[in-house]
Amino acid sequence: MNYAFRNGKILDGTKEMKIQQGLCILVENGIITDLIPDANADLHNYKVIDLHGQYILPGLINMHVHLAGNGKPQKKQRDNEKLVKTIMSSSLTRTIAYKMVAGFAKDELFSGVTTIRTVGGLGNFDTRLRDEIESGTKLGPRILAANQGISVPGGHMAGSVAVAASTIPDALKQLEKAKQEKVDLIKLMITGGVLFC
């Protein structure tokens, strides 16, 4: 579907971020193709969306997402490894957790983020959600999915959103699993993260 967004206040993402008005944004197959003067634009091949003076900007990209969390800082440190084991231990808790993950992805979309890159998650939730969003059965941003990351014993996020690989064969086994899950990228968490400073 081709769209024409008109009568809006455009924030184009440039350094100055000056509002542009009087322009029509043309989108073809999900890609912005042109900005043309709004007056007398020939839009017969487009579905016209009148923005009624509202703001519009290109979709934002979040390059570091763990869909297992909502992104809010924790007041106190908790045992994430134990929590994840509990969550993944039964079909009921996995179902609840997956709904939460899908909800966090939807929140990203509704906040203007149209693409996310996950860098460690619960099981295969990230690729599963990516595929459901692509098929139109779930609402959310475009996802570049890593599923579980690879860490070392006692390493960053080991046992929660990353698998602790203690040997090279363990790491290769996790890589093979990731390949079977059709991940878009592999996240290595072999050094300490900000939680360990």
C-alpha positions as CSV (number, residue, x, y, z in Angstrom):
1,M,0.0,0.0,0.0
2,N,1.2,3.5,-0.9
3,Y,0.4,6.3,1.6
4,A,0.5,10.1,1.4
5,F,0.7,12.0,4.7
6,R,-0.4,15.6,4.3
7,N,-1.2,18.6,6.4
8,G,1.3,17.7,9.1
9,K,4.2,19.2,11.0
10,I,7.3,17.2,9.9
11,L,10.2,16.5,12.1
12,D,12.8,15.1,9.7
13,G,15.5,14.0,12.1
14,T,18.1,16.5,11.0
15,K,20.4,18.1,13.6
16,E,18.4,21.4,13.7
17,M,15.1,19.5,13.7
18,K,13.2,22.4,12.3
19,I,9.5,21.8,11.8
20,Q,8.6,21.7,8.1
21,Q,5.0,22.4,6.9
22,G,3.3,22.5,3.6
23,L,4.9,19.3,2.4
24,C,3.3,15.9,1.7
25,I,5.3,12.7,2.6
26,L,5.0,9.9,0.1
27,V,5.5,6.3,1.3
28,E,5.7,3.3,-1.0
29,N,6.0,-0.2,0.3
30,G,6.9,1.0,3.8
31,I,9.7,3.3,2.6
32,I,9.6,7.1,2.5
33,T,10.2,8.0,-1.2
34,D,9.6,11.7,-1.4
35,L,8.6,15.0,0.2
36,I,6.6,17.1,-2.2
37,P,4.7,20.4,-1.9
38,D,1.3,19.6,-0.4
39,A,-0.7,22.0,-2.5
40,N,-2.1,20.5,-5.7
41,A,-0.2,17.2,-5.2
42,D,-1.3,14.3,-7.5
43,L,-2.1,11.6,-5.0
44,H,-4.5,9.3,-7.0
45,N,-2.2,6.3,-6.4
46,Y,-2.0,6.8,-2.7
47,K,-4.1,6.4,0.4
48,V,-4.2,9.9,1.8
49,I,-3.8,10.4,5.5
50,D,-4.7,13.9,6.7
51,L,-2.7,14.6,9.8
52,H,-4.8,17.7,10.8
53,G,-1.7,19.6,11.9
54,Q,-0.3,16.8,14.1
55,Y,3.4,16.1,14.2
56,I,5.1,13.3,12.2
57,L,8.6,11.9,12.1
58,P,10.4,8.9,10.7
59,G,10.3,5.8,12.9
60,L,12.9,5.6,15.7
61,I,15.3,2.7,16.0
62,N,16.2,1.2,19.4
63,M,19.4,-0.8,19.0
64,H,19.6,-2.3,22.5
65,V,16.5,-4.1,23.8
66,H,15.9,-6.9,26.2
67,L,12.2,-7.6,25.7
68,A,12.2,-9.6,29.0
69,G,12.2,-6.2,30.8
70,N,10.3,-3.0,30.6
71,G,13.4,-0.8,30.5
72,K,12.8,0.8,33.9
73,P,15.6,0.8,36.4
74,Q,15.3,-1.7,39.3
75,K,15.2,-0.2,42.8
76,K,17.2,-3.1,44.1
77,Q,19.2,-5.9,42.5
78,R,17.4,-9.2,42.2
79,D,18.4,-12.7,41.3
80,N,17.5,-12.6,37.6
81,E,18.8,-16.2,37.0
82,K,16.4,-17.6,39.6
83,L,13.5,-15.5,38.3
84,V,14.1,-16.7,34.7
85,K,14.2,-20.3,35.8
86,T,10.9,-19.9,37.6
87,I,9.3,-18.1,34.6
88,M,10.5,-20.8,32.1
89,S,9.6,-23.7,34.3
90,S,6.0,-24.2,33.3
91,S,3.8,-23.5,30.2
92,L,1.5,-21.2,32.2
93,T,4.4,-18.9,33.4
94,R,6.0,-19.0,29.9
95,T,2.6,-18.0,28.4
96,I,2.3,-15.1,30.8
97,A,5.9,-14.0,30.2
98,Y,5.4,-14.2,26.4
99,K,2.4,-11.9,26.7
100,M,4.5,-9.5,28.7
101,V,7.3,-9.5,26.2
102,A,4.7,-8.9,23.4
103,G,3.3,-6.0,25.4
104,F,6.7,-4.4,25.9
105,A,7.3,-4.6,22.1
106,K,3.9,-3.0,21.5
107,D,4.9,-0.2,23.9
108,E,8.0,0.4,21.9
109,L,5.9,0.8,18.7
110,F,3.4,3.1,20.4
111,S,6.2,5.3,21.6
112,G,7.4,5.9,18.0
113,V,10.0,3.1,17.8
114,T,9.4,1.2,14.5
115,T,12.5,-1.1,14.6
116,I,14.3,-2.8,17.6
117,R,17.3,-4.9,17.9
118,T,17.1,-7.5,20.7
119,V,20.3,-8.4,22.4
120,G,19.4,-11.2,24.8
121,G,16.0,-12.6,25.7
122,L,14.0,-15.5,27.1
123,G,14.2,-18.7,25.1
124,N,13.1,-18.2,21.5
125,F,10.5,-15.4,22.4
126,D,12.3,-12.8,20.3
127,T,12.2,-14.7,17.0
128,R,8.7,-16.0,17.7
129,L,7.4,-12.5,18.3
130,R,9.3,-11.2,15.2
131,D,7.6,-13.8,13.0
132,E,4.2,-13.1,14.5
133,I,4.6,-9.3,13.9
134,E,5.8,-9.9,10.3
135,S,2.8,-12.2,9.7
136,G,0.4,-9.6,11.1
137,T,-0.9,-11.7,14.0
138,K,0.8,-9.4,16.6
139,L,1.3,-5.7,16.7
140,G,4.8,-4.4,17.3
141,P,7.9,-2.9,15.7
142,R,10.2,-4.6,13.2
143,I,12.5,-6.9,15.2
144,L,16.1,-7.9,14.5
145,A,16.2,-10.8,17.0
146,A,19.0,-12.4,18.9
147,N,17.0,-14.6,21.4
148,Q,19.4,-15.7,24.2
149,G,22.9,-14.3,24.2
150,I,26.0,-16.2,25.0
151,S,27.9,-15.4,28.2
152,V,30.4,-17.1,30.4
153,P,29.8,-18.7,33.9
154,G,29.2,-15.8,36.3
155,G,29.3,-13.4,33.3
156,H,27.0,-10.6,32.3
157,M,23.3,-11.8,32.3
158,A,24.4,-15.4,32.5
159,G,21.5,-17.6,33.2
160,S,18.8,-15.0,32.6
161,V,18.8,-13.6,29.0
162,A,22.1,-15.3,28.1
163,V,23.3,-18.9,28.3
164,A,26.5,-19.4,30.3
165,A,28.9,-21.3,28.0
166,S,31.9,-22.7,30.0
167,T,33.7,-24.3,27.0
168,I,34.1,-23.7,23.3
169,P,31.8,-26.7,22.5
170,D,29.1,-25.2,24.8
171,A,29.3,-21.9,22.9
172,L,29.2,-23.7,19.5
173,K,26.2,-25.7,20.7
174,Q,24.4,-22.4,21.6
175,L,25.3,-21.0,18.1
176,E,23.8,-24.1,16.5
177,K,20.6,-23.6,18.6
178,A,20.5,-20.0,17.5
179,K,20.9,-21.0,13.9
180,Q,17.9,-23.4,14.2
181,E,15.9,-20.5,15.8
182,K,16.7,-18.3,12.7
183,V,18.1,-15.4,14.7
184,D,19.2,-12.3,12.9
185,L,22.3,-11.7,15.1
186,I,24.3,-13.3,18.0
187,K,24.8,-11.3,21.2
188,L,28.0,-12.1,23.1
189,M,28.0,-11.0,26.8
190,I,31.5,-12.1,27.8
191,T,32.5,-9.0,29.7
192,G,30.9,-7.3,32.7
193,G,27.9,-5.0,31.9
194,V,26.8,-1.8,33.6
195,L,25.1,-3.9,36.4
196,F,28.5,-5.2,37.5
197,C,30.4,-1.9,37.8
